[in-house]
Amino acid sequence: MTTKGEQAKSQLIAAAIAQFGEYGQHATTRDIAAQAGQNIAAITYYFGSKDDLYLACGQWIADFIGDNFRPHAEAAEALLAGESPDRQAIRALILSACHNMILLLTQEDTVNLSKFISREQLAPTAAYHLIHQQVIAPLHHYLTRLIAAWTGRDAGDTQMILHTHDAHHMPAAGRHTHALLGEVLAFRLGRETILLRTGWTQFDAQKTEQIFEVITCHIDFILHGLSQRSLG
């Protein structure tokens, strides 16, 4: 495909994520094409149909998240492959992954991506299952393994996380991973509340670091709390 064709596809994907994020399946191909500055026929030419474009948006999001977290996943696999991984190294990897999430979730240019995923959480389609299988489940899985390694719990049990939606049957490390990720996501979903309560106008670099300091404290509470339970 020519550079011009790739640019047209990228513009259509960006516009589609924005429109689908705002209006869900009610978004029109006409509005998507108009926002992208493309002819409506370009959607059929490059993607086939609106449904195909929607799935392409899901794949773009999966690739985007995957590219951002692949180095963290690879580092976790390398660390956990050794015997008795260093606890400080485990903590550093957990913090690094969460720091990366905070950076992504406080950027203005990822708001549309968050809207798209939020809609999919409430009314999942094939696009969500694609994103879940390719990036969300693996991210949840390796963070759970890191927490399990820190606490000395059975990391093998974390395989259940990939197959269950019932928190009561989820291993402790998995439940805490879920809670930890929820805290990080809350800074996106509760963005306006935070800005109004703090008097901030935006999440700049300094504000983002303050948020990360709070998350770091909470991560340490989780890790040390679980560690004490294991000893008990």
C-alpha positions as CSV (number, residue, x, y, z in Angstrom):
1,M,0.0,0.0,0.0
2,T,1.2,3.5,-0.8
3,T,2.2,6.0,1.8
4,K,-0.9,8.0,0.8
5,G,-3.0,4.9,1.4
6,E,-1.5,4.2,4.8
7,Q,-2.1,7.8,5.7
8,A,-5.8,7.6,4.7
9,K,-6.3,4.4,6.7
10,S,-4.6,6.0,9.8
11,Q,-6.9,9.1,9.5
12,L,-10.0,6.9,9.1
13,I,-9.0,4.8,12.1
14,A,-8.4,7.8,14.3
15,A,-11.7,9.4,13.3
16,A,-13.5,6.1,13.8
17,I,-12.1,5.6,17.3
18,A,-13.3,9.1,18.1
19,Q,-16.8,8.7,16.6
20,F,-17.3,5.2,17.9
21,G,-16.0,6.3,21.4
22,E,-18.5,9.1,21.4
23,Y,-21.6,7.5,19.8
24,G,-20.9,3.8,19.8
25,Q,-22.4,1.8,16.9
26,H,-24.7,4.8,16.2
27,A,-21.7,6.6,14.7
28,T,-22.1,7.0,10.9
29,T,-19.6,6.3,8.2
30,R,-20.4,9.7,6.7
31,D,-19.3,11.5,10.0
32,I,-16.3,9.3,10.3
33,A,-15.2,10.0,6.7
34,A,-15.9,13.8,7.2
35,Q,-13.8,13.9,10.4
36,A,-11.0,12.0,8.6
37,G,-11.1,14.3,5.6
38,Q,-11.7,11.4,3.4
39,N,-14.4,10.4,0.9
40,I,-17.0,8.0,2.3
41,A,-16.1,5.5,-0.3
42,A,-12.6,5.2,1.2
43,I,-14.1,3.3,4.1
44,T,-15.4,0.6,1.8
45,Y,-12.2,0.6,-0.2
46,Y,-9.9,0.2,2.8
47,F,-12.0,-1.7,5.3
48,G,-15.1,-3.2,3.6
49,S,-17.9,-2.2,6.0
50,K,-18.6,-0.2,9.1
51,D,-18.4,-3.4,11.2
52,D,-15.0,-4.2,9.6
53,L,-13.8,-0.7,10.4
54,Y,-15.0,-1.1,14.0
55,L,-12.9,-4.3,14.3
56,A,-10.0,-2.6,12.8
57,C,-10.3,0.1,15.5
58,G,-10.2,-2.7,18.1
59,Q,-7.1,-4.2,16.5
60,W,-5.4,-0.8,16.3
61,I,-6.0,-0.3,20.1
62,A,-4.7,-3.8,20.8
63,D,-1.6,-3.1,18.8
64,F,-1.1,0.3,20.5
65,I,-1.4,-1.1,24.0
66,G,0.7,-4.1,23.1
67,D,3.5,-2.0,21.7
68,N,3.6,0.1,24.9
69,F,3.6,-2.8,27.3
70,R,5.6,-5.4,25.4
71,P,9.0,-4.3,27.0
72,H,7.4,-4.7,30.4
73,A,6.0,-8.1,29.6
74,E,9.3,-9.3,28.2
75,A,11.2,-8.1,31.3
76,A,8.7,-9.8,33.6
77,E,9.0,-13.1,31.7
78,A,12.8,-12.9,31.9
79,L,12.8,-12.1,35.6
80,L,10.2,-14.8,36.5
81,A,12.1,-17.4,34.4
82,G,14.9,-17.3,37.0
83,E,15.0,-19.0,40.4
84,S,14.0,-16.8,43.4
85,P,13.6,-13.5,41.5
86,D,14.7,-10.4,43.5
87,R,11.8,-8.8,45.2
88,Q,13.0,-5.3,44.6
89,A,13.3,-6.1,40.9
90,I,9.7,-7.4,41.0
91,R,8.5,-4.2,42.7
92,A,10.4,-2.1,40.1
93,L,8.6,-3.9,37.2
94,I,5.2,-3.5,38.8
95,L,5.8,0.2,39.3
96,S,7.2,0.6,35.8
97,A,4.1,-1.0,34.3
98,C,1.8,1.2,36.4
99,H,3.8,4.3,35.6
100,N,3.4,3.6,31.9
101,M,-0.3,3.2,32.4
102,I,-0.6,6.5,34.2
103,L,1.4,8.2,31.5
104,L,-1.0,6.8,28.8
105,L,-4.2,7.5,30.7
106,T,-3.3,11.1,31.5
107,Q,-2.6,12.1,27.9
108,E,-5.3,14.0,26.0
109,D,-4.7,12.1,22.8
110,T,-5.7,8.8,24.4
111,V,-9.1,10.0,25.6
112,N,-10.9,8.6,22.5
113,L,-9.2,5.3,23.0
114,S,-10.5,5.2,26.6
115,K,-14.0,6.0,25.5
116,F,-14.0,3.2,23.0
117,I,-12.8,0.7,25.6
118,S,-15.2,2.0,28.2
119,R,-18.1,1.4,25.9
120,E,-16.8,-2.1,25.1
121,Q,-16.6,-2.9,28.9
122,L,-20.3,-2.1,29.3
123,A,-21.5,-3.6,26.0
124,P,-18.8,-5.9,24.7
125,T,-18.5,-6.9,21.1
126,A,-16.0,-9.0,19.1
127,A,-13.7,-5.9,19.3
128,Y,-13.5,-6.2,23.1
129,H,-12.7,-9.9,23.0
130,L,-9.9,-9.1,20.5
131,I,-8.4,-6.4,22.8
132,H,-8.9,-8.6,25.9
133,Q,-7.2,-11.7,24.4
134,Q,-4.3,-9.9,22.8
135,V,-3.4,-7.4,25.5
136,I,-5.6,-7.0,28.6
137,A,-5.5,-10.7,29.7
138,P,-1.7,-11.0,29.2
139,L,-1.1,-7.7,31.0
140,H,-3.4,-8.9,33.9
141,H,-1.6,-12.3,33.8
142,Y,1.9,-11.1,34.1
143,L,1.1,-8.5,36.8
144,T,-0.6,-11.2,38.8
145,R,2.5,-13.5,38.4
146,L,4.7,-10.7,39.6
147,I,2.5,-10.1,42.7
148,A,2.3,-13.8,43.3
149,A,6.1,-14.0,43.1
150,W,6.5,-11.1,45.6
151,T,4.2,-12.8,48.1
152,G,5.5,-16.3,47.6
153,R,2.0,-17.6,46.6
154,D,1.4,-20.2,43.9
155,A,1.9,-18.5,40.6
156,G,0.4,-21.4,38.8
157,D,-3.1,-20.6,40.2
158,T,-3.1,-17.3,38.3
159,Q,-4.0,-19.2,35.2
160,M,-7.6,-19.1,36.5
161,I,-7.6,-15.3,36.0
162,L,-7.8,-15.9,32.3
163,H,-10.9,-18.1,32.5
164,T,-13.1,-16.7,35.3
165,H,-15.2,-13.5,35.9
166,D,-16.1,-14.5,39.5
167,A,-13.9,-12.6,41.9
168,H,-14.8,-15.0,44.7
169,H,-13.0,-17.8,42.8
170,M,-10.1,-15.6,41.7
171,P,-6.8,-16.1,43.5
172,A,-5.8,-13.4,46.0
173,A,-3.0,-12.1,43.8
174,G,-5.4,-11.8,40.8
175,R,-8.0,-9.9,42.9
176,H,-5.4,-7.5,44.0
177,T,-4.1,-7.1,40.4
178,H,-7.7,-6.3,39.4
179,A,-7.9,-3.7,42.3
180,L,-4.6,-2.2,41.4
181,L,-5.5,-1.8,37.7
182,G,-8.8,-0.3,38.8
183,E,-7.0,2.3,40.8
184,V,-4.9,3.3,37.8
185,L,-8.0,3.4,35.5
186,A,-9.8,5.6,38.0
187,F,-7.6,8.5,37.2
188,R,-9.0,8.4,33.6
189,L,-12.6,7.6,34.5
190,G,-12.6,10.1,37.4
191,R,-10.7,12.7,35.5
192,E,-13.2,15.6,35.9
193,T,-13.7,14.9,39.6
194,I,-10.0,15.0,40.2
195,L,-9.5,18.2,38.2
196,L,-12.4,19.9,40.0
197,R,-11.3,18.7,43.5
198,T,-7.7,19.7,43.1
199,G,-8.2,22.9,41.1
200,W,-5.9,21.6,38.4
201,T,-6.7,22.5,34.8
202,Q,-5.0,19.5,33.2
203,F,-2.7,16.6,33.8
204,D,0.7,18.0,33.0
205,A,4.0,16.2,33.7
206,Q,4.2,17.4,37.3
207,K,0.6,16.4,38.1
208,T,1.2,13.0,36.5
209,E,4.2,12.4,38.8
210,Q,2.1,13.3,41.8
211,I,-0.5,10.8,40.7
212,F,2.2,8.2,40.3
213,E,3.5,8.9,43.8
214,V,0.0,8.1,45.2
215,I,-0.2,4.9,43.1
216,T,3.3,3.9,44.3
217,C,2.1,4.1,47.9
218,H,-0.9,2.0,47.2
219,I,1.1,-0.6,45.4
220,D,3.4,-0.9,48.4
221,F,0.4,-1.2,50.7
222,I,-0.9,-4.1,48.5
223,L,2.5,-5.9,48.3
224,H,3.4,-5.6,52.0
225,G,-0.2,-6.5,53.0
226,L,-0.2,-9.6,50.9
227,S,3.3,-10.5,52.1
228,Q,2.1,-10.3,55.8
229,R,-0.9,-12.5,55.0
230,S,1.4,-15.1,53.4
231,L,3.6,-15.1,56.5
232,G,0.6,-15.5,58.7
